[in-house]
Amino acid sequence: MKDVFILAIETSCDETSMAIVKNGTTVDSFTVLTQMDTHAKYGGVVPEIASRMHTENITLVLEETLKKSSITIEKVDAIAVTYAPGLLGSLLVGVEFAKTLALLYKKPLIAINHTIGHIYANNIDNKLEFPLLAMVVSGGHTDLIEMKRDYHFKILGSTMDDAIGECYDKVARVLGLPYPGGPNVERLAAQGKYTYKMPRPVLDNTYNFSFSGLKSAVINLVHNELQRGNEIRKEDLACSFQTTAIEEVVRKVELAIKNTHIKSLILAGGVSASHYLREEMKKMASKYKVSVNIPEKKYCTDNAAMIGAAAYPLFLEKRFVDFQLNASSQANIE
């Protein structure tokens, strides 16, 4: 069977990214142009600015990706693009650009769900081993998923309110840390100790998550301490928050391992770049002789390589879409 090269496009939030991926596992070329410094001035992503910057940058990112590639755009076998979920204006830039390329170069078009892309980031330089448990942790998702084969998703549990990444960002803002919040909270937490008592989220035997109570506890604690004129030990508060949040994620995954007896676990999403989460999950999994696969950190955050990896199984099944494809700010895994 000949090698399959897919040109992938990702513009769901504030990263303009393209990649050419071979056979769903090997990254031939890869480019990410981040807008992080721009949005950091506002304390978070501004949707209107993000979409405008995607429009300005997308042709430059294509040129850079092709310059680094071993093949020309005429030789790629398909165009893949993130169509959902994400910021609607940002997604539209990528979708319209992908449709233009597919029409111009007469290539089949593949639509990819961003969350599924994060899962298939684990297939880069690796191979998903089924059956598996996928723990998706990001700014928009905290989902525990069982997969028995490619594109077979059984959602065991999800967040009932805030996603864990969103909670990290809110806590960072309360602590006066710059955007993006997650890495900065983790760096601060590494310098502190667990000294602040935090409420335990959803202490039940379901696979669902809840982080709004934990987030509110941090906000209220900071507010009350400031009202009393007390100094807040930011390092200890960051550590107390992070320890509580990650313990709950690990506990739910451990429960799923006990109940399903699945021996393969993957982490996915931006929060999977967290060193603390990685180490805690590995420690737990080792007790049950469960293998843990986590993408390289550059493939944990939003990137087009994961979109190319997720597109490969769909290419093999010829699950292409027509030029009626539109962007959507929300979409379920399917």
Secondary structure as UniProt FT lines:
FT   STRAND          5..10
FT   STRAND          15..22
FT   TURN            23..25
FT   STRAND          26..34
FT   HELIX           36..40
FT   TURN            41..43
FT   HELIX           47..68
FT   HELIX           73..75
FT   STRAND          78..84
FT   HELIX           88..105
FT   STRAND          109..113
FT   HELIX           114..120
FT   HELIX           121..123
FT   TURN            124..125
FT   STRAND          132..137
FT   STRAND          142..147
FT   TURN            150..151
FT   STRAND          153..159
FT   HELIX           164..174
FT   TURN            175..176
FT   HELIX           181..189
FT   TURN            190..191
FT   HELIX           212..228
FT   HELIX           234..260
FT   STRAND          264..268
FT   HELIX           270..273
FT   HELIX           275..287
FT   TURN            288..289
FT   STRAND          291..293
FT   HELIX           297..299
FT   HELIX           304..316
FT   TURN            317..318
FT   TURN            323..324
//
